[in-house]
């Protein structure tokens, strides 16, 4: 079975094509913005234009626009190819990458959120969650605490606030590393994970 992985929930945009567990080809770019313009051409540049039996897409949390673009592209390709679509949490992939990279059994992932808050969650090897996802101010994150190793886009800042005992690893999710993530984190639910409540409020 061939699997196409789409990851564009952060400032990085990455794609990967797997044949079983073997990586066939992939791409990873630090874009900041412009995922909509780059994602489809990146997929088209893969062998067989990326056509796969299954599509895995990052559900967030992360960039609202990036998450929605990834899910929309995955859904459109699934219709065109007759493929199945599955989703996975962005933070689980970051955690799995961090544990595999450093040979550790647990990690706190800290990623940029909205309005100055951070997405924080604890994981064990394979990206399996230990705690619920939380969107916290830096001050609240410090009060919450973290495991000995912190990974993610805000890992360095979090570790600095916690003190010298915390070790950090600045990481962005990479679709090419999906094989490091436990398959239990893959879900048939492809609804976006926002990680925090909506900014808009209904009038009273």
C-alpha positions in Angstrom: 0.0 0.0 0.0 1.3 3.5 -0.9 0.6 6.3 1.6 0.8 10.0 0.9 1.5 12.1 4.0 0.6 15.8 4.1 1.9 18.1 6.9 1.3 21.8 6.7 0.0 22.8 10.2 3.0 25.0 11.0 5.3 27.3 9.1 6.9 24.2 7.6 5.2 22.4 4.7 6.2 18.8 4.1 5.0 15.8 2.1 6.1 12.2 1.9 5.2 9.1 -0.2 5.6 5.7 1.5 5.4 2.3 0.0 4.5 0.2 3.1 7.0 1.5 5.7 9.6 2.5 3.1 10.0 6.2 2.2 9.8 6.6 -1.6 10.3 10.4 -1.8 9.5 13.5 0.2 10.0 17.2 0.5 10.2 19.6 3.5 10.2 23.4 3.1 10.2 26.2 5.7 7.6 28.6 4.1 6.1 30.7 6.8 3.2 31.5 4.5 2.1 30.3 1.0 1.2 26.7 1.8 -1.7 26.9 -0.7 0.6 27.8 -3.5 3.3 25.2 -2.8 1.5 22.1 -1.5 -0.1 20.8 -4.7 3.1 21.3 -6.9 5.1 19.6 -4.2 2.8 16.6 -4.3 2.8 16.6 -8.2 6.6 16.4 -8.2 6.5 13.0 -6.3 6.7 9.7 -8.3 3.4 9.0 -10.0 2.4 12.5 -9.0 2.0 11.3 -5.4 -0.9 8.9 -6.2 -1.5 6.7 -3.2 -4.0 4.2 -1.8 -4.2 6.1 1.5 -3.6 9.8 2.5 -2.6 10.8 6.0 -3.0 14.5 6.9 -2.0 16.6 9.9 -5.0 17.8 11.8 -3.2 20.4 14.0 -3.2 22.2 16.2 -1.3 24.9 14.5 -2.0 27.4 11.8 -5.7 27.6 11.2 -5.1 28.2 7.4 -2.4 25.6 7.1 -4.5 22.9 8.8 -7.6 23.7 6.6 -5.5 23.7 3.4 -4.0 20.3 4.2 -7.4 18.7 5.0 -8.9 20.2 1.8 -6.2 19.0 -0.5 -6.3 15.5 1.1 -10.0 15.3 0.6 -9.8 16.4 -3.0 -7.1 14.0 -3.9 -8.9 11.2 -2.1 -12.0 11.8 -4.3 -9.9 11.9 -7.5 -7.9 8.8 -6.6 -10.5 6.8 -4.7 -8.2 6.8 -1.7 -9.0 6.6 2.0 -8.1 9.6 4.2 -6.9 9.4 7.8 -5.6 12.1 10.2 -3.1 12.5 12.9 -2.3 15.1 15.6 0.6 17.4 14.7 2.1 17.3 18.2 2.2 13.5 18.2 4.4 13.6 15.2 6.7 16.1 16.8 6.9 14.0 20.0 7.7 10.9 18.0 10.4 12.6 16.1 12.0 14.0 19.3 12.0 10.6 21.1 13.5 8.9 18.0 16.1 11.5 17.5 17.3 11.6 21.1 16.5 8.0 22.2 14.3 9.2 25.0 11.1 7.6 26.3 9.1 10.8 27.0 8.9 14.5 26.0 6.9 17.6 26.4 5.9 19.2 23.1 5.6 23.0 23.1 4.4 24.7 19.9 3.4 28.2 19.0 -0.3 28.8 19.5 -2.6 31.8 19.0 -2.5 35.1 20.7 0.8 34.5 22.4 -0.2 31.2 23.9 1.6 27.9 23.5 0.2 24.4 22.8 1.7 22.1 25.5 1.3 18.3 25.9 3.3 15.4 27.3 4.0 12.3 25.3 5.8 8.9 25.5 7.7 7.3 22.7 5.8 7.0 19.4 3.9 10.2 20.1 1.4 8.6 22.4 -0.1 11.3 24.7 0.2 11.3 28.5 -1.8 14.4 29.1 -4.5 16.4 27.4 -3.6 19.1 24.9 -3.6 22.6 26.6 -3.3 26.1 25.2 -1.5 28.1 27.8 0.2 31.5 28.4 4.0 31.2 28.9 3.4 31.9 32.6 0.8 29.2 32.9 3.0 26.8 31.0 5.8 27.4 33.5 3.4 26.8 36.4 2.3 23.6 34.7 5.9 22.3 34.3 7.4 19.9 31.8 9.3 16.7 31.4 13.1 16.7 31.3 13.1 17.1 27.5 11.0 19.7 25.6 10.6 19.7 21.8 8.8 22.0 19.3 8.9 25.5 18.0 8.7 27.1 21.5 10.9 24.5 23.2 13.9 26.8 23.6 11.8 29.6 25.2 10.0 27.1 27.5 13.2 25.5 28.6 14.8 28.9 29.3 11.9 29.9 31.5 12.0 26.6 33.4 15.8 26.8 34.1 19.0 25.0 33.3 17.6 21.5 34.2 15.3 21.5 31.1 16.7 20.4 27.8 15.2 21.6 24.5 15.0 20.6 20.9 13.6 23.0 18.3 11.6 20.9 16.0 9.1 21.3 13.2 6.9 18.4 12.0 8.2 16.5 9.0 6.0 14.2 7.0 9.0 12.1 6.0 9.3 11.0 9.7 5.8 9.7 10.1 7.0 6.1 10.4 8.4 7.1 13.9 4.8 7.8 15.1 2.7 5.0 16.7 -0.1 3.9 14.4 -2.5 4.3 17.3 -2.4 8.1 16.7 -3.9 7.7 13.2 -7.7 8.3 13.2 -10.5 8.1 10.7 -11.7 11.4 12.1 -10.2 14.2 9.9 -11.8 17.1 11.8 -9.2 19.8 12.6 -7.8 20.0 16.1 -7.8 23.7 17.1 -6.5 23.4 20.6 -8.3 26.5 21.9 -11.7 28.0 21.8 -12.9 30.3 18.9 -11.9 34.0 19.1 -15.3 35.1 17.8 -18.1 35.4 20.4 -21.8 35.3 19.8 -23.6 38.5 20.8 -25.3 38.4 24.2 
